[in-house]
Amino acid sequence: MSATLFFWAAASICYATVLIHIFAGGRVFVRPFMAAEMEPDLKWMAYYSWHIATIVIAVVALGYTVAAIWSEKLDYAIISTGIAFSLVALAIGVAVKAKLPLRTFPVIPLFGLVVLLGLAGVLV
């Protein structure tokens, strides 16, 4: 298998995640969260953080896309894999700190797969 195939697979998962994050996430998470009674600064910081996550996932996808198109740009895939790994590690850390089951964080298996695909592409 070629690295290109692994990078396209990782990018596709990320692009799909961005779309789900924007459309389903806005309806399921953002709207109810913004309607909740809480301090406005906390509410708007969470709203801001939600959008940061969308941007970060899109940047990871873009890195894999660049690496898939231009094989000499392997560093883009390495950076994207590092970011994806960091997202998994952060989710695990938050779940452990909050004493929540890991299955409550869909980012763990989703970006775990992205990390595996990225590593496979880098190591091929």
TORKOL-4160 file (C-alpha; in steps of 0.2 Angstrom, whole numbers, padded with zeros to 4 digits, m for minus):
124
<pt num="1" X="0000" Y="0000" Z="0000"/>
<pt num="2" X="0006" Y="0017" Z="m0003"/>
<pt num="3" X="0007" Y="0032" Z="0009"/>
<pt num="4" X="m0005" Y="0042" Z="m0002"/>
<pt num="5" X="m0019" Y="0030" Z="0002"/>
<pt num="6" X="m0016" Y="0031" Z="0021"/>
<pt num="7" X="m0015" Y="0050" Z="0020"/>
<pt num="8" X="m0031" Y="0051" Z="0010"/>
<pt num="9" X="m0040" Y="0039" Z="0022"/>
<pt num="10" X="m0035" Y="0050" Z="0037"/>
<pt num="11" X="m0040" Y="0066" Z="0028"/>
<pt num="12" X="m0057" Y="0059" Z="0023"/>
<pt num="13" X="m0061" Y="0055" Z="0041"/>
<pt num="14" X="m0056" Y="0072" Z="0047"/>
<pt num="15" X="m0066" Y="0081" Z="0033"/>
<pt num="16" X="m0081" Y="0070" Z="0038"/>
<pt num="17" X="m0078" Y="0075" Z="0056"/>
<pt num="18" X="m0078" Y="0093" Z="0052"/>
<pt num="19" X="m0094" Y="0092" Z="0043"/>
<pt num="20" X="m0102" Y="0082" Z="0057"/>
<pt num="21" X="m0095" Y="0094" Z="0069"/>
<pt num="22" X="m0102" Y="0109" Z="0060"/>
<pt num="23" X="m0119" Y="0103" Z="0056"/>
<pt num="24" X="m0124" Y="0089" Z="0068"/>
<pt num="25" X="m0113" Y="0096" Z="0082"/>
<pt num="26" X="m0121" Y="0114" Z="0081"/>
<pt num="27" X="m0139" Y="0106" Z="0082"/>
<pt num="28" X="m0135" Y="0093" Z="0096"/>
<pt num="29" X="m0122" Y="0102" Z="0107"/>
<pt num="30" X="m0120" Y="0121" Z="0103"/>
<pt num="31" X="m0138" Y="0126" Z="0102"/>
<pt num="32" X="m0143" Y="0118" Z="0119"/>
<pt num="33" X="m0127" Y="0124" Z="0127"/>
<pt num="34" X="m0129" Y="0142" Z="0122"/>
<pt num="35" X="m0147" Y="0141" Z="0129"/>
<pt num="36" X="m0141" Y="0135" Z="0146"/>
<pt num="37" X="m0141" Y="0146" Z="0161"/>
<pt num="38" X="m0123" Y="0150" Z="0165"/>
<pt num="39" X="m0110" Y="0164" Z="0166"/>
<pt num="40" X="m0109" Y="0173" Z="0148"/>
<pt num="41" X="m0090" Y="0173" Z="0148"/>
<pt num="42" X="m0090" Y="0154" Z="0151"/>
<pt num="43" X="m0103" Y="0151" Z="0138"/>
<pt num="44" X="m0095" Y="0161" Z="0125"/>
<pt num="45" X="m0078" Y="0154" Z="0129"/>
<pt num="46" X="m0085" Y="0136" Z="0126"/>
<pt num="47" X="m0093" Y="0142" Z="0110"/>
<pt num="48" X="m0076" Y="0149" Z="0105"/>
<pt num="49" X="m0067" Y="0132" Z="0110"/>
<pt num="50" X="m0080" Y="0123" Z="0099"/>
<pt num="51" X="m0075" Y="0132" Z="0084"/>
<pt num="52" X="m0056" Y="0130" Z="0088"/>
<pt num="53" X="m0059" Y="0112" Z="0088"/>
<pt num="54" X="m0067" Y="0113" Z="0070"/>
<pt num="55" X="m0053" Y="0123" Z="0064"/>
<pt num="56" X="m0040" Y="0111" Z="0071"/>
<pt num="57" X="m0048" Y="0096" Z="0063"/>
<pt num="58" X="m0049" Y="0105" Z="0047"/>
<pt num="59" X="m0030" Y="0109" Z="0048"/>
<pt num="60" X="m0026" Y="0091" Z="0052"/>
<pt num="61" X="m0036" Y="0086" Z="0036"/>
<pt num="62" X="m0027" Y="0099" Z="0026"/>
<pt num="63" X="m0010" Y="0092" Z="0032"/>
<pt num="64" X="m0014" Y="0075" Z="0026"/>
<pt num="65" X="m0021" Y="0081" Z="0010"/>
<pt num="66" X="m0005" Y="0090" Z="0006"/>
<pt num="67" X="0005" Y="0075" Z="0010"/>
<pt num="68" X="m0006" Y="0064" Z="m0001"/>
<pt num="69" X="m0004" Y="0076" Z="m0016"/>
<pt num="70" X="0014" Y="0080" Z="m0014"/>
<pt num="71" X="0024" Y="0065" Z="m0008"/>
<pt num="72" X="0039" Y="0076" Z="m0003"/>
<pt num="73" X="0029" Y="0085" Z="0010"/>
<pt num="74" X="0029" Y="0070" Z="0022"/>
<pt num="75" X="0032" Y="0083" Z="0036"/>
<pt num="76" X="0014" Y="0089" Z="0034"/>
<pt num="77" X="0008" Y="0071" Z="0038"/>
<pt num="78" X="0020" Y="0070" Z="0053"/>
<pt num="79" X="0013" Y="0086" Z="0060"/>
<pt num="80" X="m0005" Y="0081" Z="0057"/>
<pt num="81" X="m0002" Y="0064" Z="0065"/>
<pt num="82" X="0006" Y="0073" Z="0080"/>
<pt num="83" X="m0009" Y="0085" Z="0082"/>
<pt num="84" X="m0021" Y="0070" Z="0081"/>
<pt num="85" X="m0011" Y="0060" Z="0094"/>
<pt num="86" X="m0012" Y="0076" Z="0105"/>
<pt num="87" X="m0031" Y="0076" Z="0103"/>
<pt num="88" X="m0032" Y="0058" Z="0108"/>
<pt num="89" X="m0021" Y="0061" Z="0123"/>
<pt num="90" X="m0030" Y="0076" Z="0129"/>
<pt num="91" X="m0047" Y="0067" Z="0128"/>
<pt num="92" X="m0040" Y="0052" Z="0138"/>
<pt num="93" X="m0033" Y="0064" Z="0151"/>
<pt num="94" X="m0049" Y="0074" Z="0152"/>
<pt num="95" X="m0059" Y="0057" Z="0154"/>
<pt num="96" X="m0048" Y="0051" Z="0167"/>
<pt num="97" X="m0048" Y="0067" Z="0177"/>
<pt num="98" X="m0067" Y="0068" Z="0176"/>
<pt num="99" X="m0068" Y="0050" Z="0180"/>
<pt num="100" X="m0079" Y="0047" Z="0165"/>
<pt num="101" X="m0078" Y="0031" Z="0154"/>
<pt num="102" X="m0067" Y="0033" Z="0139"/>
<pt num="103" X="m0082" Y="0028" Z="0128"/>
<pt num="104" X="m0090" Y="0045" Z="0132"/>
<pt num="105" X="m0076" Y="0053" Z="0121"/>
<pt num="106" X="m0079" Y="0049" Z="0103"/>
<pt num="107" X="m0063" Y="0058" Z="0098"/>
<pt num="108" X="m0053" Y="0044" Z="0106"/>
<pt num="109" X="m0057" Y="0030" Z="0093"/>
<pt num="110" X="m0060" Y="0042" Z="0079"/>
<pt num="111" X="m0043" Y="0051" Z="0081"/>
<pt num="112" X="m0035" Y="0035" Z="0086"/>
<pt num="113" X="m0039" Y="0028" Z="0069"/>
<pt num="114" X="m0032" Y="0044" Z="0061"/>
<pt num="115" X="m0016" Y="0042" Z="0071"/>
<pt num="116" X="m0014" Y="0024" Z="0065"/>
<pt num="117" X="m0017" Y="0029" Z="0047"/>
<pt num="118" X="m0005" Y="0043" Z="0048"/>
<pt num="119" X="0008" Y="0032" Z="0056"/>
<pt num="120" X="0005" Y="0019" Z="0043"/>
<pt num="121" X="0008" Y="0032" Z="0029"/>
<pt num="122" X="0023" Y="0039" Z="0037"/>
<pt num="123" X="0031" Y="0022" Z="0040"/>
<pt num="124" X="0027" Y="0015" Z="0023"/>
